[in-house]
């Protein structure tokens, strides 16, 4: 299902089903011209893999300060590596004007959903892309009867650490020197 960011009369952003699909014959639905700048979120297909790998390279090259080189390398998969990541994980992509600008994965374990591999094009950060992706993932988890959605992030990634509380997540813990000697913060949102 494709989702779109809409504004309510009071100015709040919400994720809502899109009126049309922009993926041509891949998916059913009438073809309707979208206004410029519309953000659509839908499930990833194998045709998206090269663009997703390009997005991860753009996001992680150069490495943000304080992020271990090993992590940066691990988060720039080849198409074959990303295809293996897709096993057991449902990925969503955000597109603006047909261009892939963000991605997130949903991984289910024991009745909860872990968010993985969130990335947003650096050129359009702070424009609601991460909010839309996390919203789509949380909706997906809720429909799958998950009790909660959780995410872990390196403390060095301060924008991510700041994002999740704004999206209704609660700080639930920390793992010290957990990933390549760096601290990780855990956030959860009960559904």
N, C-alpha and C positions, 0 to 999 in steps of 0.2 A: 504494500500500500504506500502510495506517495503521500507525503505530508508537506504542508506549507506553513510558513510563519504568517500569522495574521495579527492585526492589532484590534483590540476591543475598543469600544467607544471611550473608555477611560484611559486609553493609551498603553495598556498592558499587552505584551506579546504572548501569543498562544500558538501551539502547534495544532493544526487542523488538517483534515484530509484535503488533498489537492483536488481541484475540479477536473483535471485532465492529466494524462500521462505524457511525458515528453520523451519517451524512449522508443518511439516509432512502433514497429510491428512486434517488438519484444514482448509487449504487454498490451492487453486489450484496453480499449477506452477511446473516446472521441478525441480527435486532435484539435486542440484549442490553442491559439496564440497566447503566450504568457506575457504579462507586462515585464519590462526590463527590470532586473534586480530581484525578481521573485526567487525565494529560496525554497527548494524542494528537497525533502528527505525521503529516501526510499531504500529498499534492500539492495545490497551489492550483488552484482552478477559477475561471472568470470570475465566478461568483457571489460569490466571496470578495473581489473587487476593492474594493468600497466599504469593507468592514471593514478591509482592509489599508491603504487610504489614511487612514482614521481613526486606525489604530494609528501610522502614520508621523507624523501631525500631533501625536498625543499624546506621542510619543517626542521630537520635535524642537522642540516649542513649550512653554516657552521654550528658546532655544538654550543648550546647555551652554557654560560659560566657555571661551574660547579657540578656539571653533569659528567659522569665518568665516560671516557671514550668507548669502553666496552658496551655500555648501554646505547650510546649513539649508534654504534655499528649494528647492534642487535635490532634497533628500531628503523633500519633502512633496508628492508627485505628486498630480495630479488623477486620477480614474479613467481618463481617456483616456491620460494620460502613463504610468500604471502598466501599462496594457494594452500600450503600445508597449515597455515594459521587458521584458515577457514574451516578446518575440520572441527566440528563441535562448537563453533562460534558463529553467531549470526551478526553480520556486519551491516551497518547502515551508512549511506553516503549522502552528503549534502551537496546540492548543485545550485549554482547561481548562473542564470543565462546559459544553461547546458554544460557549464564547466564544473568539474568536481573540485569542491573547496573544503571538504571536511569528511572525516570518517570516524566511526566508533564501532566497537565490537561488544556483543553481549554473550557472556559465557555463564551457563547455568550449572550450579553445584548445590545439591542438597536443599532445594527449594528456595535458593536465593540467586541473584544475578550479579555477576561481577562485570563491571565496565572495563574494557581493555582497549589499548591502542588509540585513544582519542587524539586526533590531530586536526588542526585547522590551518588553512593557508595563512601564512604570516601577513600577507597583503590585506586581508579582510578580517583580521581579529577584531574583537569588541563590536561586532555587528550582528550578534545573535546566533552565529553558526553553532558554537558549542552548546548553547542553550537549546537549540532545536534538536541537535543530535542526542543530547542527554534526555530530552523530553521524549523523543521517539523511542529511545532504548528503554526508558522507564515505562512507557505505554506498552511496549512489547513484553516486558517482564511481567507487568500486571496482568495482561491477557494470558500469559503462560502460568498464572497463579503463583508467581514468586512472592515470597513474604517481604523481601527487601531487595534493594539495589545497593551495591557497595563498590567502592573504588579505592585503590591505593595509589599514592603519588609521591614521588621524591620531594622532600622538603626544598630541594634546590629549585624546583619548578614552581616558584612563588605564584605565578598567575593561576596555575591549576589549584594550588592550595587555597587561593582566595575564591576561585570559581564555585567550588562545590557547596560551601555554606550558603552562598547566594541562591543556589538552586534547591535549597531545602534539605541538604545533607547535614548530618551531625558528625562532628569529630568523635570517633569511637576508640581510637588508639594510635599507637605509634610503634614501629619496629626500628630499633636502633641498629645502625650499621648493617642493614638488611640486604641492600642491593649494592654490590661492589663497594661496600664499606660506607654507604650513605644511608641516612635516616629516611624512613618512609612513613607517611601519615595515612591513616585509614579513615574513610568517611562512609556513612551508611544513611540511606533513606528508607524508612519503613513504608511499605505500600498499603 
